[in-house]
């Protein structure tokens, strides 16, 4: 419950400064809500036993986690931003291209800040 509230506050903060009417808050809360399911799907038994440490998991699983979370977030964000299903190709195009850029940033950041012992 705390994580959902923090997700809402993060999205609301972005909405206040970008004057976007709540789309970031909706996308952030959705990501906060589905996060446990995606963690269990991507990391399996490591997540089951609550022993997950992001720096110790397989790099492929990390990338798969980034891809799922970023694409769902961006899809919801652009669905609410455009709010017209007749523009579904535009929504999917914006989701794909901004998602690719965001995933690359996540992977580069993960590589830079991961430390192997």
Number of C-alpha atoms within 10 A of each C-alpha: 8 8 12 16 13 14 22 21 16 15 19 22 15 17 17 13 8 11 11 13 14 20 19 28 22 20 23 24 22 19 20 20 15 12 17 13 11 17 19 13 14 19 18 14 13 14 16 12 8 8 10 15 9 13 14 12 12 10 14 10 16 19 17 16 18 19 19 16 21 20 20 16 22 23 20 20 22 21 20 17 15 13 13 12 10 9 11 14 10 15 22 16 13 15 21 16 13 15 22 15 10 17 21 15 12 17 15 12 11 16 12 9 9 12 9 6 3
